[in-house]
């Protein structure tokens, strides 16, 4: 039986979910849509062909009228906590876009509420479902080139082309650390299978940037088994664009693993290579995966969790640790790079 789903938030990312994941998907039955901005809602009704009688400006009303099994929250960050709280209190499962919440306290509140309500609360960390991510994680677990000691990650993209400093894209709070790097921080935890201990981070707003908050950052993160990650990211880099996961170089005691994934353009290289010490670098064959990828992977994991009653890997109770790493990075940057202990935020 298809999962009866109400979607909350019909803006940019909401449209992506609707067009590429939810439409004509036999695993779900869309029974309602919610958008608090009436202009955006009207546009979605017209452009997406939604039935007006199933569209609402209030989630409470949608829950009463549509009787869903679950709620998908693709609203902006400001709407995450209130929407998730409403859905959970109504006994609905929740799948929510990242970042989880505007604060650790609010994230904890939702985790505890989901536990009391015995409902699934999952954050869509869709990068986890990329094929090379899965294989790179497996190679580390199998110690193909030994134990990992140091990881270098670079993310580069030029998102500074619109010549309008007032454009909404440039007004996003912490556009790199909170909106993008959280993907990379979550992948660090997932691929390494370790929890971060401390982070030192600096951010800056380069000359010529239209962004209100800093779009560039550099960070050093230490993990529980001694692994150190060196991270660099920028939304205004004019260098060669990386794929969305960034470019990873994982130095192990018997060689190196190089990988990158999630490309939308020929200019974004994707690859997975292994180089045992003193030997040439070789490509790793990526097997065909039966599991759904990317956003489809998030939705599939959510449905499977509901059906099995088991928590998904990016349940709110796990994702709060990725959120803590993100907020620790922001706190460190605000303190001019002073090291922050992650556990102090949890």
Secondary structure, DSSP 8 states (H G I E B T S, - for coil): --EEEEEE--SHHHHHHIIIIITT-TTEEEEEEE-SSHHHHHHHHHHHT--GGGEES-HHHHHHHH--SEEEE-S-GGGHHHHHHHHHHTT-EEEEESS--SSHHHHHHHHHHHHHHT--EEEE-GGGGSHHHHHHHHHHHTTTT--EEEEEEEEE-B---S--TTSGGGG-TTTTTTTTHHHHHHHHHHHHT--EEEEEEEEE--TT---SS--EEEEEEEETTS-EEEEEEESB--S----TT-EEEEEETTEEEEEE---SSTTS--EEEEEETTS--EE------SS--HHHHHHHHHHHHHHH----TTBHHHHHHHHHHHHHHHHHHHTTT--EEGGGG-
